[in-house]
Amino acid sequence: VIPIRRPGSTSLNQGPRTVSYSPTENAVLICSDIDGGSYELYIVPKDNFGRGDTVQEAKRGIGGSAVFVARNRFAVLEKSSNQVLVKNLKNEIVKKSALPVATDAIFYAGTGNLLCRAEDRVVIFDLQQRLILGDLQTSFVRYIVWSNDMGSVALLSKHSIIIADKKLVHRCTLHETIRVKSGAWDDNGVFIYTTLTHIKYCLPNGDSGIIRTLDVPVYITRIFGNTIFCLDRDGKNRPIVIDSTEYVFKLSLLRKRFDQVMSMIRNSELCGQAMIAYLQQKGFPEVALHFVKDERTRFNLALESGNIQIAVASAKEIDEKDHWYRLGVEALRQGNTGIVEYAYQRTKNFERLSFLYLITGNLDKLSKMMKIAEVKNDVMGQFHNALYLGDIKERIKVLENAGHLPLAYITASVHGLPDIAERLAAELGDNVPSLPKGRSASLLMPPGPILCDGDWPLLRVTKGIFEGGLDNAGRGTQEDYEDAADGDWGEDLDIVDVGNVQNGDINMPVEDEEGEEGNDEGGWDLEDLGLPPDVDTPKTAVSARSSVFIAPTAGMPVSQIWTQKSSLAAEHAAAGNFDTAMRLLSRQVGIKNFAPLKSLFIDLHMGSHTCLRAFSSAPVISLAIERGWSESASPNVRSPPALVFNFSQLEEKLKAGYKATTAGKLTEALRLFLSILQTIPLIVVDSRREVDEVKELIVIVKEYVLGCQMELKRRELKDNPVREQELAAYFTHCNLQLPHLRLALMSAMRVCFKAGNLNTAANFARRLLETNPTAENQAKTARQVLQAAERNMKDVSQLNYDFRNPFVVCGSTYVPIYRGQKDVSCPYCSSRFVPSQEGQLCAVCDLAVVGADASGLLCSPSQVR
């Protein structure tokens, strides 16, 4: 097209590094590392006349990197001043913009936008509005690849790939052990990338896989259909045809495009353990069923997806005891008593079969089971069945035959059978057992079942897209099973006349009287109407199982609706989403230590939910409690959660804290004030006026917490009178209520007077008198201290305290920070600290990190409207 000057030396890595192209203007920007970073702008002639072998004179400039940001504008990074110069095609500066982060490279991010790369993150910067549109923490990024619609971006590092959307919201991260070389987006929105040895894919949800191996490394330039266009290390263009079936299939599953999934199942060779494992992992075992031919794997998948019909067909093929047992367990879970009975019959599990007949109320078959136990000489089985049936005579007979005559006599006597009892007493002679006197016997009978003889009722819902219709084999086994189900599975336990059965195992199944009804249709000689095979008619048989249907889609839980609609940490905690609640508090007020909030989070969650008991056999139902609910409320509109903490509770605690402070119980007062300070982040109020009251309460309580901490620290000091005086003096500069300020001044005045610092004591006395104390003893003591100090106005010891210079007290070191000195503050309680405390946990609220960035506390919906 056009020859260019070959700048620099390739051995010194000074060849061209990046190329940016403007198709409308046919302009090319080439960047290299010459002179610490430079660019060249070429205009390619649109007709053949201007093209030739002569080197065109390029417009050059110095810059770390250069990219087009509009049709006829390009941006150049000036690293020395950390700003971007926007130039036109004449290489003239039209605009300058300072960058928000220390940037070492810029990339195109849409018209008028730049993606700026810093050492540990990338940001999208709008050149017009000078705003950050997106920010993402990453390792060092080497290449940026945008999708065709500019909706997604891939950030390629040395050994990782980060996928994000156009606002740099993180979607997924992939880590590779081998170096990532290049990548591009295909038309389906799948990112295809190369390592030294493989071509791989990455789906939007982070799933990845290998497409093919490589003999030599290649660098992808473009993907069109199933063809990847790439460059090898010789700079030659190579097209590589790939098989995209696997990742397109997974993408269709991810996007729930089940029509495409069904089409691919019918028309492509998708198989292998990896694909089956993937479908199981993603919750599509019913899809995996259509790939599997091995009966054991097919049986496991059928059980996992609840497809009893296919499980029965596979169990018949396998015919092993363990598989029949597992089938019985799953069928029992679904309430399909017919298949449970069939499975127990196949394994000759007579104990479970008897219990099944008991709980389903099938007493006729239970009687036959007792006869079978008698034929098999199974004494315990016969006795158990007699207990299940409440058959007293049979129990006596079993006990008598087993030689337990005393037990047989007691059973007959207790149950009012005197004839049998007399006969047994005669046999026992002198060994007749005596019955306890004064006791009344009660009849022991098995409880009646709630649901007698039949399968549990199931919901009739829309037929699943993968249920039936995909392979004829599956349909055939399903129909075979349904024909068998019409007979209620009775024909497989053919209990014949007991007299004709020898002792030992029963190899021939026993016949049921209802078993013949299922085949009545055979004698009517009904013709096939010859309907086309694709016409599906619904079955109306009462016994048709609805397991061929999929369950209805579950509605969204109320707790999830709460978290979607709210930016308030308290409501996220009430919903049980502690993770997002902690992230919100960290972002809003810089909280890092959540240990004090753990019990509050649990109280909020437990307080916004209640439990409702249904049946004794059913699990407890959890219900969400909404704030301000009334009977007239619409069922489709969800109110925010009811919260156990409110502002009035904190006001009551504040009064209790004031009372404890007045009484001098500072330990109790500190506990109350700290409790208020740590509860406020989980308070929700309604109006802006109440928001201001909450913020005012934080300031009030913070002052008391700091003051109480200093006073308690002072009381611990006995061998350091100077520090004791300083802490007493600092306490008087906390913003306290007037009665408490007088108490603090009295305390400081006494401590300083006793230590001989009369000048400082006189200052506290004057401040105390200025408050017009109502207690006469306070005013009298202050006047006496003033009189004594006037005779000797001096201090014995030097204090780090200057009452003439305004100051605040550091919340951690308890030293004054005078006006004009540097300090840092807590983003939550606004306590002030010396600069050395930056990054430490706030010693006042014990929650936030000193000096952390925070957006401010949100405690009302009115703040986010």
KERODO-221433 format. One record per residue (C-alpha): x, y, z. Coordinates in steps of 0.1 Angstrom, whole numbers, padded with zeros to 4 digits, always signed. Example, Ala and Ser with C-alpha at 12.3 -4.5 7.8 and 13.67 -1.06 7.14 Angstrom:
KERODO-221433
+0123-0045+0078/+0137-0011+0071/
***
This chain:
KERODO-221433
+0000+0000+0000/+0027+0024+0011/+0063+0020+0022/+0073+0035+0055/+0106+0045+0070/+0120+0017+0091/+0129+0035+0123/+0155+0024+0149/+0171-0009+0153/+0151-0041+0158/+0180-0056+0178/+0174-0027+0204/+0137-0034+0203/+0130-0001+0186/+0108-0014+0158/+0071-0004+0155/+0051-0015+0186/+0015-0006+0179/-0007+0004+0149/-0039+0025+0150/-0060+0030+0120/-0088+0055+0110/-0108+0039+0082/-0127+0070+0072/-0096+0091+0068/-0074+0062+0057/-0049+0073+0083/-0024+0051+0101/-0005+0058+0134/+0026+0038+0141/+0042+0039+0175/+0077+0029+0185/+0102+0032+0214/+0126+0056+0196/+0135+0086+0216/+0118+0072+0246/+0085+0068+0227/+0074+0084+0194/+0047+0081+0168/+0044+0086+0130/+0012+0096+0112/+0007+0084+0076/-0022+0093+0053/-0027+0064+0028/-0039+0077-0007/-0073+0064-0015/-0066+0060-0052/-0038+0041-0069/-0022+0073-0083/-0006+0084-0050/+0006+0049-0041/+0041+0039-0051/+0075+0030-0039/+0085+0064-0026/+0085+0069+0011/+0058+0094+0021/+0068+0121+0045/+0052+0113+0078/+0041+0137+0106/+0061+0127+0137/+0059+0135+0174/+0071+0124+0208/+0047+0104+0230/+0044+0073+0251/+0016+0059+0229/-0009+0073+0203/-0044+0061+0193/-0072+0075+0172/-0102+0086+0194/-0123+0100+0166/-0125+0102+0128/-0099+0129+0125/-0085+0132+0160/-0059+0111+0178/-0046+0112+0214/-0010+0112+0224/+0002+0103+0259/+0027+0127+0274/+0042+0107+0303/+0063+0135+0318/+0032+0156+0326/+0007+0127+0328/-0016+0143+0303/-0031+0135+0269/-0027+0158+0239/-0056+0155+0214/-0043+0164+0179/-0058+0167+0144/-0045+0151+0112/-0022+0181+0107/-0004+0171+0139/-0017+0202+0157/-0028+0202+0193/-0065+0210+0197/-0069+0200+0234/-0051+0189+0265/-0065+0168+0293/-0048+0158+0326/-0053+0121+0333/-0068+0108+0366/-0042+0081+0372/-0005+0078+0366/-0007+0063+0331/+0020+0045+0312/-0001+0036+0281/-0034+0045+0265/-0058+0024+0243/-0089+0031+0223/-0122+0027+0242/-0148+0041+0219/-0153+0075+0203/-0140+0102+0227/-0129+0077+0253/-0095+0063+0263/-0085+0032+0283/-0056+0043+0305/-0033+0017+0319/-0017+0022+0353/+0006-0001+0372/-0022-0019+0391/-0054-0010+0374/-0071+0003+0342/-0096+0031+0339/-0119+0044+0311/-0116+0082+0308/-0140+0104+0289/-0120+0132+0272/-0150+0155+0267/-0165+0154+0302/-0131+0145+0319/-0148+0118+0339/-0138+0083+0349/-0164+0060+0333/-0150+0027+0347/-0122+0015+0370/-0109-0020+0374/-0080-0034+0396/-0058-0057+0375/-0023-0070+0372/-0001-0054+0346/-0020-0054+0313/-0001-0060+0280/-0029-0059+0254/-0065-0047+0251/-0090-0064+0228/-0125-0050+0223/-0154-0070+0209/-0170-0061+0176/-0199-0042+0193/-0176-0026+0219/-0197-0042+0246/-0170-0063+0261/-0132-0060+0265/-0105-0086+0272/-0075-0074+0292/-0045-0097+0284/-0017-0100+0309/+0013-0123+0308/-0005-0153+0324/-0041-0141+0328/-0071-0128+0309/-0097-0105+0325/-0131-0102+0307/-0151-0070+0316/-0180-0050+0300/-0177-0016+0284/-0179+0001+0319/-0151-0022+0332/-0174-0041+0354/-0156-0074+0361/-0171-0106+0346/-0145-0133+0350/-0107-0139+0352/-0088-0168+0336/-0053-0179+0347/-0029-0197+0324/+0003-0214+0333/+0017-0208+0298/+0021-0173+0284/-0009-0157+0267/+0001-0145+0232/-0030-0130+0215/-0067-0130+0213/-0098-0119+0194/-0136-0120+0197/-0157-0141+0174/-0192-0132+0161/-0209-0151+0190/-0193-0130+0217/-0168-0157+0227/-0132-0147+0233/-0107-0169+0214/-0071-0167+0225/-0037-0184+0219/-0010-0195+0243/+0024-0208+0232/+0009-0243+0225/-0029-0240+0223/-0059-0221+0208/-0085-0218+0236/-0119-0202+0242/-0134-0183+0271/-0172-0180+0275/-0188-0149+0291/-0193-0167+0324/-0156-0178+0327/-0158-0213+0313/-0129-0222+0291/-0115-0250+0270/-0091-0261+0244/-0100-0258+0207/-0068-0273+0193/-0031-0276+0199/-0004-0256+0180/+0029-0267+0165/+0042-0231+0165/+0029-0199+0182/+0005-0178+0162/-0010-0143+0168/-0047-0139+0161/-0057-0109+0140/-0094-0117+0131/-0120-0144+0134/-0146-0149+0107/-0170-0178+0111/-0150-0210+0118/-0118-0195+0104/-0091-0178+0125/-0068-0155+0106/-0034-0151+0123/+0002-0142+0118/+0031-0166+0125/+0065-0155+0138/+0077-0150+0102/+0049-0124+0097/+0030-0146+0072/-0008-0146+0073/-0022-0181+0081/-0059-0191+0081/-0068-0219+0106/-0101-0236+0104/-0115-0247+0138/-0144-0267+0151/-0166-0243+0171/-0193-0269+0180/-0182-0274+0216/-0181-0237+0227/-0212-0227+0206/-0231-0256+0223/-0220-0244+0258/-0228-0208+0249/-0263-0218+0238/-0268-0235+0271/-0256-0205+0290/-0279-0181+0270/-0308-0206+0273/-0312-0209+0236/-0326-0245+0238/-0338-0246+0202/-0301-0244+0191/-0291-0269+0218/-0316-0295+0205/-0306-0288+0169/-0269-0294+0178/-0278-0326+0197/-0295-0340+0167/-0270-0330+0141/-0235-0331+0157/-0212-0356+0173/-0210-0341+0208/-0198-0368+0232/-0171-0376+0257/-0168-0377+0295/-0158-0340+0296/-0190-0328+0280/-0211-0351+0302/-0193-0338+0333/-0198-0302+0321/-0236-0307+0317/-0238-0323+0351/-0219-0295+0367/-0240-0268+0351/-0273-0285+0361/-0283-0300+0328/-0283-0338+0335/-0314-0343+0313/-0294-0329+0283/-0264-0352+0292/-0288-0382+0290/-0290-0377+0252/-0252-0382+0247/-0248-0413+0268/-0251-0449+0256/-0235-0466+0286/-0264-0478+0308/-0247-0472+0341/-0239-0436+0333/-0273-0432+0319/-0289-0446+0351/-0269-0421+0372/-0279-0391+0351/-0315-0402+0350/-0316-0404+0388/-0299-0370+0391/-0325-0354+0367/-0354-0372+0383/-0363-0391+0351/-0377-0423+0366/-0387-0438+0333/-0352-0439+0318/-0338-0450+0352/-0362-0480+0352/-0352-0489+0317/-0315-0487+0326/-0320-0506+0358/-0337-0535+0338/-0306-0536+0315/-0281-0536+0344/-0302-0557+0367/-0280-0554+0398/-0292-0552+0434/-0275-0519+0442/-0291-0501+0412/-0326-0514+0421/-0320-0501+0456/-0310-0466+0445/-0340-0466+0421/-0363-0474+0450/-0348-0446+0471/-0353-0420+0443/-0388-0433+0435/-0397-0431+0472/-0385-0395+0473/-0408-0387+0444/-0437-0405+0460/-0439-0430+0431/-0450-0460+0452/-0455-0482+0421/-0419-0481+0412/-0408-0484+0448/-0428-0516+0450/-0414-0529+0418/-0378-0522+0428/-0382-0539+0462/-0398-0569+0444/-0368-0572+0421/-0344-0573+0450/-0367-0595+0472/-0364-0569+0499/-0395-0582+0518/-0389-0561+0550/-0390-0528+0531/-0419-0541+0510/-0440-0549+0541/-0433-0514+0555/-0442-0498+0522/-0476-0516+0522/-0480-0504+0558/-0475-0467+0551/-0496-0468+0519/-0524-0487+0537/-0524-0516+0513/-0535-0542+0539/-0544-0569+0514/-0509-0571+0501/-0496-0569+0537/-0516-0600+0545/-0501-0618+0516/-0466-0607+0527/-0473-0623+0561/-0482-0656+0543/-0450-0654+0522/-0430-0650+0555/-0447-0680+0569/-0439-0701+0538/-0403-0689+0539/-0401-0698+0576/-0392-0662+0584/-0404-0660+0620/-0395-0623+0626/-0409-0613+0592/-0442-0630+0600/-0443-0614+0635/-0436-0580+0621/-0464-0583+0595/-0488-0594+0622/-0478-0563+0643/-0484-0541+0612/-0518-0557+0606/-0528-0557+0643/-0536-0594+0640/-0535-0607+0676/-0542-0643+0669/-0514-0645+0643/-0490-0630+0669/-0500-0656+0695/-0496-0683+0668/-0461-0671+0659/-0451-0669+0696/-0465-0704+0703/-0448-0720+0673/-0415-0704+0683/-0418-0719+0718/-0424-0686+0736/-0455-0699+0755/-0453-0673+0784/-0453-0645+0759/-0481-0661+0740/-0502-0665+0772/-0496-0629+0782/-0506-0617+0747/-0538-0638+0748/-0547-0627+0784/-0541-0590+0778/-0561-0589+0745/-0592-0607+0760/-0589-0642+0744/-0597-0664+0775/-0601-0697+0755/-0566-0695+0741/-0552-0682+0774/-0567-0712+0793/-0553-0737+0768/-0518-0721+0771/-0521-0720+0809/-0528-0758+0809/-0497-0763+0788/-0476-0741+0811/-0488-0758+0844/-0471-0742+0873/-0450-0718+0851/-0480-0694+0843/-0466-0659+0844/-0484-0634+0867/-0497-0601+0853/-0490-0568+0871/-0519-0556+0892/-0534-0522+0890/-0523-0517+0854/-0548-0512+0826/-0538-0526+0792/-0542-0507+0760/-0546-0520+0725/-0516-0516+0703/-0527-0509+0667/-0507-0494+0638/-0517-0458+0629/-0537-0453+0597/-0519-0438+0567/-0527-0403+0556/-0525-0412+0519/-0537-0447+0511/-0524-0467+0482/-0514-0445+0453/-0487-0422+0441/-0482-0387+0455/-0501-0360+0435/-0477-0340+0413/-0481-0307+0396/-0490-0306+0359/-0467-0281+0343/-0453-0272+0309/-0435-0301+0293/-0397-0296+0293/-0380-0289+0260/-0356-0318+0265/-0382-0343+0277/-0388-0369+0250/-0386-0363+0213/-0348-0363+0210/-0342-0400+0206/-0366-0428+0198/-0349-0452+0221/-0357-0430+0251/-0393-0427+0239/-0397-0465+0235/-0386-0473+0270/-0409-0446+0284/-0439-0461+0267/-0430-0496+0278/-0428-0485+0313/-0462-0466+0311/-0479-0498+0298/-0465-0516+0328/-0476-0489+0352/-0512-0493+0342/-0514-0525+0362/-0502-0508+0394/-0471-0531+0393/-0493-0558+0409/-0485-0586+0385/-0448-0588+0395/-0456-0600+0431/-0478-0630+0422/-0488-0643+0456/-0503-0677+0447/-0521-0701+0470/-0497-0707+0499/-0504-0744+0498/-0487-0748+0465/-0455-0730+0475/-0426-0749+0490/-0404-0735+0517/-0375-0715+0505/-0370-0686+0481/-0400-0675+0460/-0386-0674+0425/-0420-0671+0408/-0436-0636+0413/-0470-0636+0429/-0502-0626+0410/-0525-0598+0420/-0562-0599+0415/-0562-0565+0399/-0533-0574+0376/-0556-0586+0348/-0574-0553+0344/-0545-0536+0328/-0546-0557+0297/-0584-0556+0290/-0577-0534+0259/-0561-0563+0240/-0594-0580+0232/-0611-0550+0215/-0590-0553+0183/-0586-0515+0180/-0571-0504+0147/-0542-0479+0144/-0555-0447+0129/-0523-0440+0110/-0518-0406+0124/-0485-0388+0115/-0457-0395+0140/-0451-0358+0148/-0487-0352+0162/-0485-0353+0200/-0518-0360+0218/-0519-0356+0256/-0525-0387+0277/-0557-0387+0298/-0550-0419+0318/-0554-0414+0355/-0522-0433+0362/-0501-0413+0337/-0470-0401+0356/-0462-0364+0355/-0425-0370+0360/-0421-0363+0322/-0427-0327+0331/-0403-0302+0345/-0410-0284+0378/-0423-0248+0376/-0397-0220+0378/-0392-0208+0414/-0401-0172+0421/-0376-0147+0433/-0372-0148+0471/-0383-0116+0489/-0348-0113+0504/-0333-0112+0469/-0358-0084+0459/-0347-0065+0490/-0310-0065+0480/-0318-0056+0443/-0338-0026+0453/-0317-0012+0481/-0283+0005+0486/-0287+0005+0524/-0264-0019+0543/-0290-0026+0570/-0315-0040+0545/-0288-0062+0529/-0280-0076+0563/-0317-0081+0570/-0320-0101+0538/-0291-0123+0549/-0267-0110+0523/-0239-0101+0547/-0213-0100+0520/-0229-0071+0501/-0238-0054+0534/-0201-0054+0544/-0190-0042+0510/-0215-0013+0512/-0203-0003+0546/-0167-0005+0535/-0173+0017+0505/-0196+0042+0523/-0178+0047+0557/-0145+0028+0553/-0154+0000+0578/-0129-0028+0580/-0134-0044+0614/-0168-0062+0612/-0164-0082+0644/-0184-0058+0666/-0212-0058+0639/-0215-0096+0637/-0242-0100+0664/-0261-0069+0649/-0261-0085+0615/-0275-0118+0629/-0302-0098+0649/-0312-0079+0618/-0315-0111+0597/-0334-0131+0624/-0356-0101+0632/-0368-0097+0596/-0378-0133+0592/-0403-0156+0610/-0411-0193+0607/-0444-0209+0600/-0451-0245+0609/-0472-0265+0584/-0475-0302+0591/-0453-0321+0616/-0437-0340+0587/-0431-0309+0565/-0402-0285+0569/-0407-0252+0586/-0415-0224+0561/-0395-0192+0564/-0414-0159+0558/-0399-0124+0553/-0414-0096+0574/-0419-0063+0556/-0418-0028+0570/-0451-0010+0571/-0471-0040+0558/-0509-0038+0558/-0538-0060+0546/-0545-0035+0518/-0509-0038+0504/-0506-0052+0469/-0491-0088+0469/-0470-0079+0439/-0453-0049+0455/-0426-0057+0481/-0419-0033+0509/-0384-0031+0525/-0376-0054+0554/-0387-0048+0590/-0356-0038+0611/-0351-0045+0648/-0330-0013+0653/-0345+0022+0651/-0335+0057+0659/-0358+0060+0690/-0339+0030+0706/-0306+0049+0702/-0321+0080+0718/-0331+0059+0748/-0296+0045+0750/-0282+0081+0748/-0303+0091+0778/-0290+0060+0797/-0254+0070+0787/-0259+0105+0800/-0273+0092+0833/-0243+0068+0837/-0219+0097+0830/-0236+0119+0856/-0233+0091+0882/-0196+0087+0873/-0201+0051+0860/-0178+0058+0830/-0173+0021+0821/-0210+0016+0817/-0214+0049+0799/-0186+0040+0775/-0203+0007+0767/-0236+0024+0760/-0220+0052+0738/-0199+0027+0719/-0230+0005+0713/-0248+0035+0698/-0218+0044+0676/-0216+0008+0663/-0254+0005+0657/-0258+0037+0637/-0244+0022+0604/-0274-0003+0605/-0301+0023+0611/-0326+0033+0585/-0347+0065+0587/-0373+0080+0564/-0367+0117+0559/-0337+0140+0552/-0343+0157+0586/-0338+0124+0604/-0306+0118+0583/-0293+0151+0597/-0302+0139+0632/-0283+0106+0627/-0252+0125+0616/-0255+0149+0646/-0259+0118+0669/-0226+0104+0655/-0207+0136+0665/-0223+0137+0700/-0215+0101+0708/-0180+0103+0693/-0172+0131+0717/-0184+0111+0747/-0166+0079+0737/-0133+0098+0734/-0139+0116+0767/-0147+0085+0786/-0117+0066+0771/-0094+0094+0782/-0109+0097+0817/-0107+0059+0822/-0071+0059+0810/-0064+0088+0835/-0078+0068+0864/-0055+0039+0856/-0024+0062+0859/-0011+0065+0894/+0026+0070+0889/+0026+0096+0862/+0010+0128+0876/+0020+0149+0845/+0001+0126+0821/-0028+0124+0845/-0032+0162+0845/-0029+0163+0806/-0057+0137+0802/-0079+0155+0827/-0073+0188+0808/-0080+0172+0774/-0113+0158+0787/-0126+0194+0793/-0122+0201+0756/-0146+0174+0745/-0180+0187+0733/-0201+0175+0763/-0235+0185+0778/-0231+0214+0803/-0236+0193+0835/-0210+0168+0823/-0186+0196+0812/-0188+0211+0848/-0180+0176+0862/-0150+0174+0839/-0138+0209+0848/-0142+0201+0885/-0121+0169+0881/-0093+0186+0861/-0092+0216+0886/-0088+0192+0915/-0061+0171+0898/-0040+0201+0888/-0045+0219+0922/-0033+0188+0941/-0003+0185+0917/+0007+0222+0924/-0001+0235+0889/-0021+0265+0903/-0021+0286+0872/-0037+0257+0851/-0061+0249+0880/-0072+0286+0881/-0080+0284+0843/-0104+0255+0849/-0119+0273+0879/-0126+0304+0857/-0142+0282+0830/-0163+0265+0856/-0176+0298+0870/-0184+0310+0835/-0209+0281+0831/-0229+0294+0862/-0229+0261+0881/-0262+0254+0898/-0246+0233+0925/-0234+0257+0952/-0205+0234+0963/-0190+0235+0927/-0190+0274+0926/-0176+0276+0961/-0147+0252+0954/-0139+0271+0922/-0138+0305+0940/-0115+0290+0967/-0091+0276+0941/-0090+0310+0924/-0082+0328+0956/-0054+0303+0964/-0040+0306+0929/-0039+0344+0929/-0013+0343+0957/+0010+0320+0937/+0002+0320+0899/+0027+0294+0888/+0028+0257+0876/+0052+0232+0892/+0053+0209+0862/+0052+0216+0824/+0022+0201+0806/+0016+0195+0769/-0014+0217+0771/-0020+0253+0759/-0056+0264+0765/-0051+0296+0745/-0044+0277+0713/-0075+0259+0699/-0069+0221+0694/-0086+0187+0690/-0074+0156+0707/-0059+0126+0688/-0083+0096+0693/-0055+0071+0696/-0024+0088+0712/-0044+0114+0733/-0022+0143+0724/-0034+0177+0712/-0035+0186+0675/-0033+0223+0674/-0049+0244+0647/-0027+0245+0616/-0011+0211+0622/-0016+0182+0598/-0041+0155+0608/-0061+0126+0594/-0097+0117+0603/-0119+0086+0606/-0143+0084+0576/-0171+0072+0598/-0171+0090+0632/-0148+0119+0620/-0125+0116+0650/-0091+0133+0643/-0057+0116+0645/-0020+0125+0641/-0007+0115+0606/+0012+0085+0619/-0021+0068+0626/-0032+0067+0589/-0042+0032+0578/-0048+0020+0614/-0081+0010+0629/-0100+0039+0645/-0096+0037+0683/-0128+0056+0689/-0155+0037+0669/-0133+0005+0665/-0148+0000+0630/-0133+0022+0602/-0097+0027+0589/-0082+0061+0596/-0077+0081+0564/-0097+0057+0542/-0117+0070+0512/-0154+0068+0517/-0185+0082+0500/-0205+0088+0531/-0231+0069+0552/-0264+0060+0535/-0291+0055+0561/-0323+0066+0543/-0339+0058+0509/-0343+0096+0505/-0305+0099+0500/-0305+0076+0469/-0337+0088+0451/
***
